[in-house]
């Protein structure tokens, strides 16, 4: 799927994305749908490796009880190690089946804490005037939260944040994501210089592998610091929480391996007093729906960044979530709430 508006972040420019759509049919006729969004830079996967992974476990899935999700996913994790988005796609389809068997939307089965969620929408790295134009357009469309990408130039990022704040006013929430592009010194300079802009948070300012740098930034700035690329699995969540390295974590189904694993990561975060944001990659609306159902279910999920589907052309799962003035809603149907006809 091509993006209508390609965007740039600290380490790449994205013009298109490839998702792998999955159908699991049960012997009683109930069908579950899943979606994998591999990303070489983040998950280490390609569409080809996802397809190969599904082929590897196909025979093992046949004959299984699809409602025994923990048993199946634990088995898949050993067979598909280091392929989290592959596991996520299968996990998603299994949860879709579970909801359909129960006759309930998945968010209710998982906890049913809230009915809708305000989402942020992302503006990639671009010249200041282009950023301002995009910010005004998004606010005009009803979005109340903007996430500004940066990390390639501290001074330019500072200017862009102040100019965006002036353009959108004080009632719009602003978040900043450096995508690993800053040093500790850069991070401290940026946070100090943008205090008057009242940012809500700063996401992954330093390199993913340098968690001590992330911890240093967290301890030295008054702004909440969120880990994204530094959190890839349950072990990462425990390490970040145990050492008090961040204030918040960004849980993405494609990174951690699906809803089953995300629930455990979320429990670690809650036990450590860390707030959670449910985020996404460049994902079809079906995968966004899975993230939304998870976000709606759990009380300590404080933020939602589920906008990866908004710019995709020819998304076969358009309609899997409902967007009204910057707020996401599930469709209200059982499971993930959407059946793909692409397989018909």
Backbone torsions as a table, in degrees:
resi	resn	phi	psi	omega
1	UNK	NA	128.3	175.6
2	UNK	-81.6	153.4	175.7
3	UNK	-93.0	133.0	177.5
4	UNK	-61.7	-36.8	179.9
5	UNK	-128.0	92.8	176.9
6	UNK	-54.5	149.6	-178.1
7	UNK	-133.5	158.4	-179.5
8	UNK	-118.7	136.7	171.7
9	UNK	-121.2	-173.0	-170.3
10	UNK	-60.5	-30.2	-174.6
11	UNK	-120.7	1.9	178.5
12	UNK	-166.8	162.6	170.5
13	UNK	-112.3	130.9	-174.8
14	UNK	-108.8	122.5	178.8
15	UNK	-113.7	-20.5	179.7
16	UNK	-157.2	168.0	178.2
17	UNK	-145.2	152.9	175.9
18	UNK	-120.0	122.5	174.9
19	UNK	-109.7	153.9	174.8
20	UNK	-111.9	119.9	-179.8
21	UNK	-95.8	140.6	-171.7
22	UNK	-128.0	139.0	176.1
23	UNK	-123.1	127.9	173.5
24	UNK	-117.8	118.6	-179.4
25	UNK	-105.2	133.8	-179.4
26	UNK	-97.8	166.3	-177.2
27	UNK	-69.2	-19.2	178.2
28	UNK	-97.4	10.2	173.0
29	UNK	94.7	-10.2	176.7
30	UNK	-74.9	134.0	-176.6
31	UNK	-119.0	133.5	176.4
32	UNK	-111.7	145.0	-178.4
33	UNK	-120.2	140.0	178.3
34	UNK	-135.6	171.8	-177.8
35	UNK	-147.6	132.1	175.5
36	UNK	-114.1	134.7	178.5
37	UNK	-122.2	80.4	-177.9
38	UNK	-69.0	150.1	179.4
39	UNK	-146.7	114.7	-175.4
40	UNK	-57.0	-41.2	-176.7
41	UNK	-67.7	-36.6	-173.9
42	UNK	-100.4	-55.0	-175.6
43	UNK	-95.4	-11.6	-179.0
44	UNK	76.0	16.8	-175.3
45	UNK	-116.3	158.8	172.3
46	UNK	-122.9	164.4	174.6
47	UNK	-55.6	-36.6	-179.7
48	UNK	-65.9	-39.1	179.9
49	UNK	-71.0	-30.4	175.5
50	UNK	-65.9	-48.5	179.5
51	UNK	-60.2	-41.1	178.6
52	UNK	-64.8	-39.9	179.5
53	UNK	-64.0	-42.1	177.7
54	UNK	-62.4	-41.0	178.0
55	UNK	-62.8	-36.2	-178.8
56	UNK	-64.4	-33.8	-174.8
57	UNK	-103.8	-1.9	-176.3
58	UNK	-54.0	-50.3	-176.4
59	UNK	-66.1	-32.0	179.7
60	UNK	-70.5	-28.2	-180.0
61	UNK	-77.5	-31.6	-177.9
62	UNK	-63.5	128.3	-178.4
63	UNK	93.7	-6.6	178.8
64	UNK	-81.2	156.3	171.7
65	UNK	-84.1	110.8	-173.3
66	UNK	-67.7	-14.1	178.6
67	UNK	-84.6	-7.4	176.1
68	UNK	-91.6	69.0	-170.5
69	UNK	-64.5	-42.4	-178.4
70	UNK	-60.8	-43.6	-179.1
71	UNK	-62.4	-44.5	-177.4
72	UNK	-68.6	-47.5	-176.2
73	UNK	-66.1	-38.3	177.8
74	UNK	-61.6	-36.4	177.0
75	UNK	-68.7	-41.9	-179.2
76	UNK	-64.4	-36.8	-177.1
77	UNK	-59.8	-35.5	179.1
78	UNK	-76.7	-34.0	-179.9
79	UNK	-78.3	-30.5	-175.9
80	UNK	-118.2	44.1	179.3
81	UNK	-61.5	142.2	-179.0
82	UNK	67.3	18.8	174.6
83	UNK	-130.1	65.9	-171.9
84	UNK	-64.8	-36.4	-178.1
85	UNK	-72.4	-25.8	174.7
86	UNK	-65.8	-47.4	176.6
87	UNK	-62.1	-39.9	-177.9
88	UNK	-60.3	-41.2	-179.7
89	UNK	-62.9	-43.0	179.0
90	UNK	-68.7	-45.4	177.3
91	UNK	-54.8	-42.5	-179.5
92	UNK	-61.5	-45.9	-179.6
93	UNK	-65.1	-37.7	177.9
94	UNK	-64.8	-41.6	177.8
95	UNK	-66.8	-34.8	176.4
96	UNK	-62.2	-43.6	176.9
97	UNK	-61.4	-45.3	-179.3
98	UNK	-57.6	-45.5	179.0
99	UNK	-63.1	-38.3	-179.7
100	UNK	-71.1	-36.1	175.4
101	UNK	-62.5	-41.3	-179.4
102	UNK	-79.3	-17.6	-177.4
103	UNK	72.6	28.8	-177.1
104	UNK	-132.4	147.8	169.2
105	UNK	-58.9	143.6	-174.2
106	UNK	-60.0	-36.5	-177.0
107	UNK	-60.2	-30.7	177.3
108	UNK	-72.9	-41.4	178.5
109	UNK	-62.9	-34.5	-176.9
110	UNK	-82.2	-10.0	178.7
111	UNK	153.0	-33.2	173.4
112	UNK	63.8	38.1	-174.0
113	UNK	-72.3	-41.4	-178.3
114	UNK	-139.6	164.6	-174.8
115	UNK	-101.7	-18.0	-178.0
116	UNK	-153.6	168.3	-178.2
117	UNK	-148.6	130.2	173.9
118	UNK	-71.8	129.2	-179.3
119	UNK	-111.3	149.6	169.7
120	UNK	-82.1	162.5	175.4
121	UNK	-131.7	141.3	-167.4
122	UNK	-96.7	140.2	171.4
123	UNK	-116.8	118.1	-178.7
124	UNK	-72.2	176.9	179.4
125	UNK	-69.8	124.0	-179.6
126	UNK	-157.0	167.3	177.1
127	UNK	-55.9	153.7	-173.1
128	UNK	-54.8	-49.0	-176.5
129	UNK	-63.2	-36.8	177.3
130	UNK	-67.7	-38.4	176.4
131	UNK	-61.5	-44.1	-179.6
132	UNK	-64.1	-40.6	178.8
133	UNK	-62.2	-44.1	179.9
134	UNK	-66.2	-40.6	179.8
135	UNK	-61.8	-45.1	179.4
136	UNK	-63.6	-39.4	-179.7
137	UNK	-64.1	-43.4	-178.4
138	UNK	-68.6	-41.0	176.5
139	UNK	-63.9	-39.1	176.8
140	UNK	-63.4	-26.6	178.7
141	UNK	-82.8	-4.5	175.4
142	UNK	109.7	-4.0	179.6
143	UNK	-70.8	137.7	-178.7
144	UNK	-106.1	-7.7	-177.5
145	UNK	-133.6	124.3	177.5
146	UNK	-113.5	134.2	172.8
147	UNK	-109.5	119.0	-176.9
148	UNK	-98.3	125.4	177.3
149	UNK	-85.2	148.5	178.6
150	UNK	-161.3	-155.9	177.1
151	UNK	109.6	-5.7	-179.8
152	UNK	-98.3	-22.1	178.1
153	UNK	-153.7	114.0	-177.1
154	UNK	-60.2	-47.3	-175.8
155	UNK	-65.0	-40.9	177.9
156	UNK	-66.3	-37.4	177.8
157	UNK	-63.8	-40.6	178.3
158	UNK	-61.2	-46.3	179.7
159	UNK	-62.3	-44.4	-177.9
160	UNK	-62.6	-40.6	179.9
161	UNK	-63.0	-46.5	-179.7
162	UNK	-64.4	-40.4	-179.3
163	UNK	-68.6	-38.1	177.3
164	UNK	-65.1	-42.8	178.8
165	UNK	-59.6	-43.9	178.2
166	UNK	-61.5	-37.4	-175.7
167	UNK	-74.4	-35.7	-173.1
168	UNK	-103.0	-10.4	179.3
169	UNK	84.6	-178.1	-173.0
170	UNK	-86.2	-11.5	-175.0
171	UNK	-89.2	-3.7	177.7
172	UNK	-98.8	130.2	178.5
173	UNK	-78.4	135.5	178.8
174	UNK	-118.2	130.9	174.2
175	UNK	-121.2	154.0	-178.4
176	UNK	-127.9	134.5	-179.7
177	UNK	-125.9	114.1	-179.1
178	UNK	-87.7	-9.3	178.6
179	UNK	46.9	46.7	174.2
180	UNK	74.8	8.3	-170.8
181	UNK	-81.2	-9.8	-174.8
182	UNK	-102.4	154.7	162.6
183	UNK	-88.1	175.9	175.2
184	UNK	-60.9	-44.7	179.9
185	UNK	-60.1	-44.5	177.1
186	UNK	-58.3	-45.3	-176.9
187	UNK	-61.2	-45.5	-179.5
188	UNK	-65.0	-41.5	178.1
189	UNK	-61.5	-45.7	-178.3
190	UNK	-62.9	-49.2	-177.1
191	UNK	-62.9	-42.7	-179.7
192	UNK	-64.4	-41.9	-175.2
193	UNK	-74.8	-17.6	-178.2
194	UNK	-109.2	14.1	-178.6
195	UNK	-54.0	-44.6	-175.2
196	UNK	-69.3	-13.2	178.5
197	UNK	-84.5	-9.9	175.4
198	UNK	55.6	58.0	173.3
199	UNK	-65.7	149.7	179.6
200	UNK	-81.9	-35.1	-177.8
201	UNK	-167.7	165.4	171.2
202	UNK	-124.2	131.7	-173.6
203	UNK	-108.8	131.6	174.7
204	UNK	37.0	65.7	-179.1
205	UNK	-69.7	-32.3	-171.8
206	UNK	-113.2	167.6	-176.8
207	UNK	-56.3	143.3	-173.8
208	UNK	-58.8	-34.8	-176.4
209	UNK	-81.5	-15.2	-177.0
210	UNK	-98.4	70.3	-175.0
211	UNK	-68.2	-25.3	176.7
212	UNK	-65.7	-35.6	175.5
213	UNK	-64.1	-41.2	177.5
214	UNK	-60.6	-42.7	178.3
215	UNK	-64.0	-37.7	178.7
216	UNK	-63.5	-44.4	178.3
217	UNK	-61.4	-44.4	-179.0
218	UNK	-57.4	-43.5	-176.9
219	UNK	-72.8	-24.6	-171.4
220	UNK	-102.4	-9.3	-177.7
221	UNK	-115.2	150.8	178.9
222	UNK	-81.2	-9.5	-177.1
223	UNK	-88.2	138.3	176.2
224	UNK	-58.9	135.5	-178.8
225	UNK	-111.4	132.4	-176.6
226	UNK	-115.9	137.2	172.7
227	UNK	-90.7	134.7	173.6
228	UNK	-122.8	-80.2	-178.1
229	UNK	-61.3	-21.9	178.5
230	UNK	-77.5	-7.2	177.3
231	UNK	-116.1	104.1	-178.7
232	UNK	-113.1	-16.1	-175.2
233	UNK	-160.9	-179.3	-177.8
234	UNK	-62.9	-37.8	179.2
235	UNK	-63.4	-41.2	176.9
236	UNK	-60.8	-42.2	179.9
237	UNK	-60.2	-44.0	179.8
238	UNK	-64.4	-43.4	-179.0
239	UNK	-63.5	-45.4	179.1
240	UNK	-63.8	-40.8	-178.4
241	UNK	-71.2	-44.0	-176.2
242	UNK	-62.4	-37.3	-177.1
243	UNK	-95.3	3.7	176.5
244	UNK	55.8	47.6	-173.2
245	UNK	-87.6	-17.6	-178.2
246	UNK	-143.3	168.3	175.2
247	UNK	-97.3	-24.3	-172.7
248	UNK	-148.4	160.8	176.1
249	UNK	-133.8	146.4	177.2
250	UNK	-101.8	111.3	-178.9
251	UNK	-98.5	118.1	177.5
252	UNK	-116.7	131.4	-177.3
253	UNK	-59.0	-36.6	-177.8
254	UNK	-68.8	-29.5	178.7
255	UNK	-77.1	-45.7	-170.7
256	UNK	-89.5	-17.2	177.3
257	UNK	105.7	26.3	173.4
258	UNK	109.0	-176.3	-174.6
259	UNK	-68.0	-43.2	-179.3
260	UNK	-55.3	-47.9	-179.2
261	UNK	-72.4	-36.6	-179.9
262	UNK	-61.6	-35.6	178.2
263	UNK	-62.8	-37.1	178.8
264	UNK	-72.6	-41.8	176.3
265	UNK	-59.5	-42.3	179.8
266	UNK	-62.3	-37.7	178.9
267	UNK	-66.2	-40.1	175.8
268	UNK	-60.5	-45.8	179.9
269	UNK	-60.9	-44.1	-178.1
270	UNK	-65.7	-40.0	-179.5
271	UNK	-64.5	-26.7	-179.6
272	UNK	-94.8	1.7	-180.0
273	UNK	74.5	23.3	179.0
274	UNK	-94.2	134.7	174.5
275	UNK	-77.3	154.7	-176.4
276	UNK	-121.2	137.8	167.4
277	UNK	-113.8	133.8	173.0
278	UNK	-92.4	116.7	-177.0
279	UNK	-113.4	-168.6	-176.2
280	UNK	-155.6	168.5	169.9
281	UNK	-99.3	-157.7	170.9
282	UNK	-83.4	92.2	-168.3
283	UNK	-120.6	144.4	171.5
284	UNK	-61.7	158.9	-175.2
285	UNK	-58.7	-28.5	178.4
286	UNK	-62.1	-43.6	177.7
287	UNK	-68.1	-36.7	175.6
288	UNK	-60.9	-39.2	178.1
289	UNK	-60.1	-41.7	178.8
290	UNK	-62.2	-44.2	176.8
291	UNK	-62.2	-38.9	-179.9
292	UNK	-66.0	-44.3	179.3
293	UNK	-59.4	-41.3	176.3
294	UNK	-63.0	-46.1	-178.7
295	UNK	-63.1	-39.2	-178.7
296	UNK	-68.1	-23.9	-170.8
297	UNK	-82.0	-30.0	-167.7
298	UNK	-110.4	133.2	-173.7
299	UNK	-69.5	-26.7	-176.8
300	UNK	-91.0	4.3	170.5
301	UNK	-76.8	108.6	-172.3
302	UNK	-97.7	-19.9	-174.8
303	UNK	-137.1	152.2	-179.1
304	UNK	-132.1	127.5	178.5
305	UNK	-131.4	70.2	-174.1
306	UNK	-116.6	76.4	-176.7
307	UNK	-125.6	9.2	-172.9
308	UNK	-65.5	-15.4	-178.2
309	UNK	-93.6	-12.6	-165.5
310	UNK	-65.9	-30.8	-175.7
311	UNK	-105.3	8.3	-175.4
312	UNK	-80.6	132.1	175.4
313	UNK	-89.0	140.6	175.9
314	UNK	60.2	38.7	175.0
315	UNK	-72.5	116.3	-178.3
316	UNK	-69.7	-11.5	-179.4
317	UNK	-108.5	18.0	175.4
318	UNK	-53.0	131.3	-177.4
319	UNK	103.7	-3.1	179.4
320	UNK	-70.6	-21.5	171.4
321	UNK	-132.0	159.9	-179.9
322	UNK	-114.0	128.0	180.0
323	UNK	-114.4	123.2	175.7
324	UNK	-132.6	113.3	176.6
325	UNK	49.0	49.7	175.6
326	UNK	80.5	6.4	179.9
327	UNK	-116.5	132.2	179.9
328	UNK	-97.0	139.0	178.1
329	UNK	-129.7	146.9	171.1
330	UNK	-75.0	166.3	-178.0
331	UNK	-74.1	-20.4	-178.7
332	UNK	95.5	-8.7	179.6
333	UNK	-86.3	166.5	-176.7
334	UNK	-64.8	155.4	-179.7
335	UNK	66.0	-137.6	176.2
336	UNK	-74.8	-13.0	172.3
337	UNK	88.6	17.0	-178.0
338	UNK	-155.5	131.1	176.2
339	UNK	-108.4	128.0	-179.6
340	UNK	-82.0	129.3	175.4
341	UNK	-97.0	4.7	-178.4
342	UNK	-64.1	-20.9	-177.7
343	UNK	-90.4	-6.8	-174.9
344	UNK	-68.5	NA	NA
